Amino acid sequence: MPALIRSLWVCFSALVLTAAAALGPPVSAAPLTSPASHVRQNFDSRWHFTLGDPANAQTPSYSHTKWRLLDVPHDWSIEWAFDAANPTGGAGGFLPAGVGWYRKSFTLPATAKSRRVAIEFDGVMANSDVWINGVHLGRRPFGYVGFRYDLTNHLRFGGTANVLAVRVDNAAQPASRWYAGAGIYRHVFLTITNPVHFEAQSTFVTTPKIAADRATVRLQSVVLNRNNAGTAPAKITVQYSLLAPNGAVVRTVETTPQSVASGKSANFVQEVAVTNPERWDIANPRLYRLRAKIRATGATLDSEEVLFGIREARFEPTTGFWLNGQNMKIKGVCLHQDAGAFGVAVPVLAWKSRLATLKQLGVNAIRTAHNPPAPEFLDLCDRMGFLVMDEMFDTWTIRKNPYDYSLYFNEWARRDTRDTVRRDRNHPSVILYSIGNEIRDTPRPEIAKPILTLLRDTCHENDPTRLVTQALFRPNVSHDYDNGLADLLDVVGQNYRENELLAAHEAKPTRRIIGTENGHDRRVWLALRDNPAYSGQFLWSGIDYLGEARRWPTVGAGSGLLDRTGRPRPLAYERQSWWSDSPMVYAVRRVAAERTTPSDPGFEPLQRPQQTFADWTPASLDTHDENVEVYSNCESVELFINNRSLGVQALPPDASPRIWKVPFESGTLRAVGTKAGKPVAEHTLRTAGKPAKIVLTPDSATLTTDWEDVSTVTATIVDADGVPVPTANDSIRFTVTGPGTLAGVDNADNTSHESFRGNSRRAFQGYCVALVRATGAGTITVTASAPGLTDGAVTIRVLPAKKKEAASQP
């Protein structure tokens, strides 16, 4: 890490010493209300953190009072400065890497002494080591997989403090091809259970038979008996209750009793019939709830809840993808897990806003490129109705970077795959597992075929209901279609070169095929639209992301339908005209020749030049011709300049845009889409004057104090008439008053090196954003100011969490 970063950290740490010195007592675990209590407590609050690698920081006697106090999820790398000298390089967005430590003190009641206590991490980036009271519990290299440790035998009870220590090490760089973040960047939970309890992630819900009037739901769980040796066997049953999407109990059943000896486990299986099932679908994502209880002599020993969906998803060689008996195209995008100023510690409501925008554009599927996502991301996809390709790895044994996952693959890949599949297999949104992206082992089938078989079989062993794919790259060069490797996959996936994939299907029509990564070009869409066997495609990419930058000063990749702030680019509306069923029309000025894809597009989409602008404010206001493209799915579109018609154009059969050459004049350009002669959609562009004021627009006018809740407030610079000024680049200062705080600031400029953690940001293409969190009850006021411009202001109300949750259910 550069010396400047280290010195900045020392200065920052000094600012928090006063607060750290005044820390209260250790955090207490939630009380146990009865001998049968099951506690799963959020463990995110009041961690101490330091950057660096102090000796003996794992020992309980080590003093961490001078460390920074914070809550997780936490990405420490995003807090620091971009620097061309950072070892992550362009791949990591020129942000720093290193070693960091987290410590947390907590107490447990004496009543917990006879229980089992475990710690669960949803994700730590990367190479984490965990200690409890100085005892090393384990190491986990892969930063994207969740893991848990049993703490029971190393704990102190009755008010004596326990110390949990976590060392996080991503100092060896470059280790990834994109920005991966650093730290405990996902949630942490403490669980306290009876010695007789459900094995973690063992409860699995499947729907082997589905019809309109009746569905068979298969329920299975593993129960562990962790009582001391010599304790009498536990005679137990498992009680399952199914709740409908409206919360009503559908059925309650109980399994046949089994006797489970100490140190042993038992499998429990039960089938339940559900009449007139409400199926999970992308348009109506209906979710059922399973409540499972371990029962013994009338008492409940353990309990858990699982959300699931009743739905049938299948892939056919000749007709592609089917959901609940409906043949449909998978219209997907690839997403990395970072979100601009948040880094990789992303609140779920920030994802909700972004996914809602993608859905409006016609997107119905997400590929988690190139790693397992956070659990709450899949929860969100379940609730919002997205299909998911759940991806595992970017490398196997042959590296792409010197310190990537290839160093750990042989030891950890099977375990990481198993744990991920078991975690994710109850999500109805998940329809495919991808076991690799552009794997460099594949040109050597003697290496790749056994690995592929192992990973595929691991997926099937833990979830026999879903198919497995892989993102092949240049399969004709590596002969994947000829040497049998591709046919080890349930569904053959390929990145780019759509005609190659279609040719592979034509050569062997029994192959099920999908585009795992695709460009934005019209010909790519036509390949999917016009070939029934082609199940779907995933565009690279859905949203801009940090890293994978070719050279300084660029720090991010600009291939997204949405930019880094979550705003759609003009090309997103072209995609909407192909993918959305809702009437739409959108006009743009084209300022460069139509983009064509070179013969080798592997990395080409990452740095796309700006070619179209959604404004009517060119650099020159003198008389000249402008090329206007209109994207629309309407039967006809009429274009007007200052209310004079420039003609009507019908919907082209080849999905091309409707194009006009327009003599420029200041004023209003308006496109009107019609169906059966009636207007159904309209889009207007107006010529902007000089910057005059700032307008603030929050994506949510209410907040709660939940960490997951955030409002993205967009600051747009407009002229005196309220027209956005696309060339404005004023530096905007944000002020938050009331019970709120700035979580970050951002713009869409992938060459900007401004801090995400300041209170000001330069406008890019006329706007920037502030990310606002609530800290208490009341009303938050956000103000934006810049020299020479009239201030903008907006208020955000803070609501109780439950009230907002009820109001925001999709």
SVG drawing of the C-alpha trace seen along z (x, -y; Angstrom):
<svg xmlns="http://www.w3.org/2000/svg" viewBox="-57 -33 62 77">
<polyline fill="none" stroke="black" stroke-width="0.4" points="0.0,0.0 1.4,-3.4 2.9,-5.4 0.3,-8.2 -2.6,-5.8 -0.9,-4.6 -0.4,-8.1 -4.0,-9.1 -5.2,-6.1 -3.1,-7.1 -4.7,-10.6 -8.2,-9.2 -7.7,-6.8 -6.7,-9.7 -10.0,-11.3 -11.9,-8.4 -9.7,-7.8 -12.0,-9.9 -15.0,-7.9 -13.2,-4.6 -11.9,-5.4 -15.5,-5.9 -16.8,-2.5 -19.4,-0.8 -19.5,2.8 -19.3,5.7 -22.3,6.5 -24.7,8.9 -26.3,11.7 -30.1,11.8 -31.7,13.3 -33.0,16.9 -36.7,16.8 -37.0,20.5 -34.9,23.7 -36.0,24.4 -35.2,20.9 -33.6,20.6 -31.7,17.3 -30.3,16.0 -29.0,12.6 -27.7,10.0 -24.1,9.5 -23.2,6.5 -22.9,3.8 -19.9,2.4 -16.9,4.1 -13.4,2.6 -11.3,2.3 -7.7,1.4 -5.8,1.4 -2.5,3.2 -1.3,6.4 -0.6,5.9 1.1,8.8 -1.0,11.0 -4.3,9.2 -6.0,12.6 -5.4,12.9 -8.1,11.9 -5.7,9.7 -4.9,7.5 -6.3,4.0 -8.4,2.8 -9.7,-0.4 -7.7,-2.6 -9.1,-0.9 -11.9,-2.4 -15.4,-1.5 -17.9,-0.7 -20.7,1.6 -20.4,4.2 -21.0,4.7 -17.9,2.7 -15.7,2.3 -12.6,0.5 -11.0,0.3 -13.8,-2.0 -13.1,-4.5 -9.6,-5.4 -8.1,-7.2 -7.7,-6.1 -4.0,-5.8 -2.2,-4.6 0.4,-3.0 -2.0,-0.8 -1.1,2.9 -4.7,3.9 -4.1,2.0 -6.8,1.3 -8.4,4.7 -9.1,3.6 -10.0,0.0 -6.7,-1.3 -8.1,-1.1 -5.9,0.2 -5.5,3.7 -3.9,4.9 -4.5,6.6 -7.2,5.6 -8.3,6.8 -11.8,6.8 -12.5,7.6 -15.7,7.8 -16.3,8.3 -19.6,9.9 -21.1,11.7 -23.5,14.7 -26.0,15.4 -25.3,18.4 -28.4,20.0 -26.6,20.4 -24.0,22.7 -25.9,25.9 -26.5,24.7 -24.7,24.8 -23.4,21.4 -22.1,20.6 -21.0,17.6 -22.1,17.1 -20.3,14.8 -22.2,14.2 -18.9,13.1 -15.4,11.8 -13.1,10.5 -10.7,12.3 -8.4,15.0 -10.1,14.7 -8.9,16.2 -11.2,16.3 -10.4,16.8 -12.6,17.0 -10.9,16.2 -7.5,16.9 -8.5,20.3 -8.1,20.4 -11.4,21.6 -10.4,21.8 -9.5,20.0 -11.6,19.3 -9.8,18.0 -12.8,17.4 -14.3,14.0 -17.7,14.7 -18.9,17.8 -20.6,17.8 -19.2,19.9 -19.9,20.7 -17.9,21.9 -19.1,23.6 -17.9,21.6 -19.4,23.7 -16.4,25.4 -14.3,22.1 -16.9,19.7 -17.2,18.0 -20.7,17.5 -22.4,15.5 -21.1,12.0 -17.4,12.8 -16.5,11.2 -15.7,13.3 -13.5,11.9 -14.0,12.7 -11.1,11.7 -11.1,11.8 -8.0,11.2 -8.7,10.3 -5.9,10.5 -6.1,9.4 -2.6,7.9 -1.3,10.2 -2.3,8.4 -3.5,8.5 -6.0,11.2 -9.1,10.4 -10.1,9.0 -12.6,6.5 -13.0,4.5 -13.5,7.1 -13.5,4.9 -11.9,5.6 -13.2,6.5 -16.3,8.1 -18.5,6.8 -21.6,8.9 -23.7,9.6 -22.7,11.6 -25.1,13.6 -24.7,15.4 -26.9,18.4 -27.8,20.2 -29.6,23.5 -30.5,26.5 -28.0,29.4 -30.7,31.1 -31.1,28.8 -31.4,28.6 -28.1,29.0 -27.3,25.6 -28.8,25.3 -30.1,28.8 -33.8,28.0 -34.6,28.3 -38.0,27.7 -38.7,29.2 -41.8,29.4 -41.6,32.7 -45.1,32.5 -46.9,29.3 -50.2,28.9 -52.7,26.1 -55.0,27.7 -52.4,29.6 -48.7,29.5 -46.6,32.0 -44.2,30.2 -41.3,32.4 -39.7,31.3 -36.5,32.6 -34.2,31.8 -31.3,33.2 -31.4,33.1 -28.3,33.3 -28.0,34.5 -25.0,32.7 -25.7,33.8 -22.9,35.1 -21.9,38.7 -23.9,41.1 -27.0,38.9 -30.1,40.9 -31.1,40.8 -33.7,38.2 -37.0,39.4 -38.1,36.7 -40.4,35.7 -40.2,32.7 -43.4,30.6 -43.8,28.8 -46.3,26.0 -46.8,24.5 -48.0,20.9 -49.5,19.4 -48.3,16.1 -51.1,14.3 -49.8,15.8 -52.6,18.4 -51.6,21.8 -52.1,24.3 -51.1,27.5 -49.4,28.7 -47.9,32.2 -45.6,34.2 -43.0,36.8 -42.7,40.3 -40.7,40.3 -37.0,41.2 -34.6,41.9 -31.4,39.9 -28.4,40.9 -25.8,38.5 -23.3,37.5 -25.5,38.8 -27.9,37.3 -31.1,38.3 -32.9,37.4 -36.5,36.4 -38.6,36.3 -42.3,35.5 -44.5,34.8 -47.4,32.3 -50.1,31.8 -51.0,28.1 -54.3,27.6 -54.6,24.8 -51.0,23.6 -50.1,20.0 -47.1,20.4 -44.0,18.2 -43.5,16.3 -41.6,13.3 -44.8,11.4 -46.3,12.7 -43.5,13.8 -45.6,15.6 -43.7,16.9 -44.7,19.6 -43.2,20.0 -42.1,23.2 -42.0,23.3 -40.1,26.3 -39.9,27.4 -38.1,30.2 -40.5,31.7 -39.9,34.0 -42.4,34.9 -44.5,32.0 -41.7,29.4 -40.0,27.5 -36.3,28.0 -35.5,26.0 -37.2,24.1 -36.5,22.3 -38.3,20.7 -37.6,21.1 -39.2,19.1 -39.8,21.0 -41.7,20.9 -43.8,23.4 -42.7,23.2 -41.6,25.4 -38.6,24.3 -37.1,26.4 -34.8,26.1 -35.7,27.9 -33.3,28.5 -35.7,27.3 -37.7,24.7 -35.5,23.1 -36.7,22.1 -40.1,22.8 -41.5,21.4 -44.7,22.9 -45.6,24.2 -44.9,20.9 -42.2,20.7 -40.2,17.5 -36.9,15.9 -34.4,15.2 -33.6,11.5 -30.7,11.2 -27.8,9.0 -24.5,9.8 -23.9,8.0 -20.9,7.6 -21.6,7.1 -20.3,3.6 -22.4,0.5 -20.4,-2.7 -19.8,-4.6 -20.9,-1.6 -18.2,0.6 -19.2,4.2 -21.0,3.4 -24.3,2.7 -27.6,2.1 -30.3,4.2 -32.6,1.3 -29.9,-0.2 -30.1,3.0 -33.9,2.9 -33.8,-0.5 -31.4,0.7 -33.2,3.9 -36.5,2.0 -35.0,-0.1 -33.7,2.9 -37.1,4.6 -38.7,1.5 -36.3,1.9 -37.5,5.5 -34.8,7.4 -36.0,10.6 -32.8,12.4 -29.5,11.8 -26.2,13.6 -24.1,13.1 -20.8,12.5 -18.6,14.2 -19.3,15.4 -22.0,16.2 -24.0,13.2 -25.1,12.0 -28.1,14.0 -30.2,10.9 -29.6,10.3 -31.3,13.6 -34.1,12.8 -34.7,9.6 -34.7,11.5 -37.3,13.9 -39.5,11.0 -39.1,9.0 -39.5,11.8 -36.0,12.2 -34.5,15.4 -30.9,16.0 -27.9,17.8 -25.9,18.4 -22.3,18.4 -19.4,20.0 -15.9,19.2 -13.9,17.1 -10.9,19.4 -10.1,23.1 -6.5,24.3 -5.0,22.1 -4.7,18.5 -5.8,15.2 -4.0,13.2 -1.0,14.1 -2.9,14.3 -6.4,15.4 -8.6,18.3 -6.5,20.8 -4.1,20.9 -6.9,22.4 -9.1,24.2 -8.0,27.8 -8.4,27.6 -11.5,25.5 -13.6,25.6 -15.8,28.6 -16.5,27.3 -17.2,23.8 -19.6,25.2 -21.4,27.4 -21.8,24.7 -23.1,22.2 -25.6,24.7 -27.0,25.7 -27.4,22.0 -29.1,21.0 -31.2,24.1 -34.5,22.9 -34.6,19.7 -37.2,20.0 -35.3,17.3 -32.3,19.6 -32.8,21.6 -29.2,22.4 -25.8,22.9 -22.8,21.8 -19.6,23.5 -17.2,21.2 -16.5,18.2 -14.1,18.3 -12.1,21.0 -8.5,21.3 -8.3,25.0 -10.7,26.0 -8.1,26.1 -6.6,29.0 -9.5,31.5 -7.5,34.0 -7.6,31.3 -10.9,29.6 -13.2,32.6 -12.6,34.2 -13.0,30.8 -16.2,30.0 -17.6,33.4 -16.7,33.0 -18.3,29.5 -21.4,30.5 -21.9,33.6 -21.4,31.6 -24.2,29.3 -26.5,32.3 -25.7,34.0 -26.8,31.0 -29.6,29.9 -30.8,32.4 -33.6,30.1 -31.5,27.5 -29.3,27.8 -25.6,26.8 -24.0,24.6 -20.6,23.0 -19.6,19.8 -17.4,21.2 -15.2,18.8 -13.8,19.5 -15.0,23.1 -14.2,23.7 -10.6,22.8 -10.3,25.0 -12.5,27.7 -15.0,27.8 -17.7,28.8 -15.6,31.6 -13.9,33.2 -17.0,33.9 -16.4,31.2 -19.4,29.1 -21.7,32.1 -20.8,32.7 -23.0,29.6 -26.7,29.8 -27.1,26.5 -24.3,25.4 -23.4,21.8 -21.1,19.6 -19.8,16.0 -20.3,14.0 -20.1,15.5 -23.8,16.3 -23.5,17.9 -21.0,20.4 -23.4,21.5 -26.2,21.8 -24.0,23.8 -23.1,26.1 -26.8,26.7 -27.4,27.4 -24.6,29.9 -26.1,31.7 -29.8,30.7 -30.1,32.4 -28.0,29.7 -29.8,27.1 -28.1,23.7 -27.9,20.3 -25.9,17.2 -24.0,16.6 -22.4,13.3 -23.4,11.1 -22.9,7.7 -25.5,5.0 -25.6,5.1 -28.9,5.6 -27.6,8.7 -27.1,10.3 -30.8,9.7 -31.9,11.0 -29.9,14.2 -32.0,14.8 -35.3,13.6 -35.3,15.6 -34.0,19.0 -36.4,21.0 -33.7,23.2 -31.7,20.2 -32.9,20.0 -31.7,16.6 -28.8,14.2 -27.0,12.1 -25.7,8.8 -22.3,7.5 -23.2,5.7 -26.3,4.6 -24.6,1.8 -21.2,0.1 -18.8,1.4 -15.5,0.6 -12.4,2.2 -11.6,4.1 -10.2,0.8 -7.6,0.9 -5.5,-2.0 -5.3,-5.0 -7.1,-7.4 -10.1,-5.0 -11.2,-3.2 -14.3,-1.4 -16.0,0.4 -18.6,-1.5 -20.5,1.3 -23.7,1.1 -27.3,0.5 -27.2,-1.7 -24.3,-3.9 -22.7,-3.6 -25.4,-5.8 -28.2,-3.5 -29.4,-5.8 -30.2,-4.2 -28.0,-5.1 -29.6,-5.8 -28.6,-2.3 -30.8,-0.9 -33.9,-2.3 -32.9,-0.6 -32.9,2.6 -36.2,1.7 -37.7,1.3 -36.8,5.0 -37.4,6.5 -40.3,4.6 -44.0,5.3 -45.1,1.9 -45.4,-0.8 -42.4,-3.1 -40.6,-5.6 -37.2,-7.3 -35.3,-9.8 -31.6,-10.4 -29.0,-12.3 -26.4,-10.0 -23.0,-11.6 -20.9,-8.7 -21.2,-6.0 -23.3,-3.0 -21.3,-0.6 -20.2,2.7 -18.7,5.6 -15.2,6.7 -14.6,10.4 -13.0,10.9 -15.4,9.1 -14.2,10.7 -13.3,7.5 -14.6,5.0 -17.8,4.0 -16.0,2.8 -15.0,-0.6 -17.8,-1.8 -17.5,-5.4 -20.5,-7.6 -22.3,-7.6 -25.8,-8.8 -27.2,-11.6 -30.7,-11.9 -30.7,-15.7 -31.4,-18.4 -28.4,-20.6 -25.5,-19.9 -22.2,-21.6 -23.1,-24.1 -26.4,-25.8 -25.8,-27.0 -27.7,-25.6 -26.5,-22.0 -28.0,-18.5 -28.5,-16.1 -29.0,-12.4 -31.9,-11.4 -32.6,-7.8 -35.9,-6.8 -36.2,-3.6 -39.7,-2.3 -41.9,0.9 -44.9,-1.1 -46.5,-0.4 -45.6,-3.8 -43.7,-6.9 -44.1,-10.5 -41.3,-13.0 -41.9,-16.7 -39.6,-19.7 -41.2,-22.6 -44.6,-21.0 -43.9,-20.6 -44.1,-17.0 -41.0,-15.4 -42.9,-12.3 -44.1,-9.0 -42.2,-5.7 -43.5,-2.2 -41.9,0.5 -39.0,2.1 -39.1,5.9 -35.4,6.1 -35.6,4.2 -33.5,1.3 -34.1,-2.2 -36.2,-4.7 -33.8,-7.4 -34.4,-11.0 -31.9,-13.6 -33.1,-16.8 -31.9,-20.3 -31.2,-21.6 -33.1,-24.4 -33.4,-25.3 -36.6,-24.3 -38.5,-21.0 -38.0,-17.7 -40.9,-15.3 -41.4,-11.6 -44.9,-10.2 -45.6,-6.4 -49.0,-5.2 -50.9,-1.9 -54.0,-1.5 -53.7,-5.2 -53.8,-6.3 -50.9,-7.8 -49.6,-5.4 -46.1,-6.8 -44.2,-10.1 -40.7,-11.4 -39.6,-15.0 -36.1,-16.6 -35.6,-20.4 -32.7,-22.7 -31.1,-23.8 -30.0,-27.3 -27.4,-28.3 -27.2,-26.4 -29.4,-28.2 -30.4,-25.9 -30.1,-22.5 -33.1,-20.1 -33.0,-17.2 -34.9,-14.0 -34.8,-11.1 -35.5,-7.6 -37.2,-7.1 -39.0,-9.8 -39.0,-7.7 -36.3,-5.9 -35.9,-3.7 -32.9,-3.4 -32.1,0.1 -28.6,0.4 -30.2,1.9 -32.2,-1.3 -30.8,-4.1 -32.1,-6.9 -30.3,-7.9 -30.8,-11.6 -30.0,-12.8 -28.9,-16.4 -29.6,-17.7 -28.4,-21.0 -31.2,-22.7 -31.7,-26.0 -34.2,-28.7 -37.0,-26.8 -36.1,-23.5 -34.4,-21.9 -31.5,-19.6 -28.1,-21.0 -26.2,-18.0 -22.8,-19.9 -22.9,-21.2 -20.0,-20.0 -20.3,-22.2 -19.0,-20.8 -22.1,-20.3 -21.8,-20.3 -24.4,-18.3 -25.6,-19.1 -27.7,-16.8 -29.6,-18.1 -31.9,-16.3 -31.6,-12.6 -29.6,-11.5 -26.1,-11.2 -24.3,-11.0 -23.3,-7.5 -21.5,-8.6 -21.5,-10.7 -21.0,-9.6 -21.4,-10.4 -21.3,-8.4 -17.8,-9.4 -15.5,-6.3 -12.4,-8.6 -13.3,-10.6 -10.9,-10.2 -13.0,-12.1 -13.6,-10.6 -16.8,-8.6 -16.8,-9.6 -16.7,-13.4 -19.7,-15.8 -19.2,-17.2 -19.1,-15.7 -18.7,-17.2 -21.7,-16.9 -21.1,-14.6 -23.4,-15.1 -25.4,-17.4 -26.0,-15.4 -24.5,-13.5 -25.9,-11.7 -25.8,-11.7 -26.6,-8.5 -28.5,-9.3 -29.1,-7.1 -31.4,-7.7 -29.9,-7.8 -33.1,-8.5 -36.8,-9.5 -38.0,-12.7 -37.5,-14.5 -34.2,-14.7 -33.4,-17.7 -30.9,-17.3 -29.6,-20.5 -27.3,-20.8 -25.4,-24.0 -22.9,-25.2 -21.5,-28.7 -23.8,-30.7 -26.7,-28.2 -29.9,-28.3 -29.8,-25.7 -31.9,-22.5 -33.5,-20.9 -35.6,-17.9 -37.0,-16.3 -37.1,-12.6 -39.3,-11.2 -38.0,-8.5 -40.6,-5.7 -40.6,-2.7 -39.1,0.3 -42.2,2.5 -44.4,-0.2 -42.1,-0.8 -41.6,2.9 -45.4,3.4 -45.7,0.5 -42.9,1.6 -43.7,5.2 -43.6,6.0"/>
</svg>
